[in-house]
Amino acid sequence: MDFDTIRSSISNKTINSKMELFRDMLLLANNALIFYSKNTRQYKSALLMREIVTEKLRENGTFCTKSDIHANVDSKSMVLPVQDPSVKVRSVRS
């Protein structure tokens, strides 16, 4: 999941609601939190993005708590599509 995929989904009308957009934005943020190390700019940006999207969800009447979202990231049972969960992905940058 990336911003180009989200933009394409909006253009193709496969995202039909704010809830679907928020879902994809949270997926993007959560994927970044898993992929990047905690001390990177990308990780910190993903935290901020998740916080903003969560706040917008609350404003729109969706009852989503921080613990619900953190459970999705911290859960060891989380399986990412496309990636093998047994392989730890690292950035190509040194």
Long-range contacts (C-beta under 8 A, 24 or more apart in sequence): 1-27, 1-28, 1-31, 2-28, 3-28, 18-60, 19-60, 19-62, 22-53, 22-56, 22-57, 22-60, 22-62, 25-49, 25-53, 26-50, 26-53, 26-54, 26-69, 26-72, 29-53, 30-69, 30-72, 30-73, 31-80, 33-73, 34-73, 34-78, 34-80, 35-89, 35-91, 36-91, 37-91, 40-91
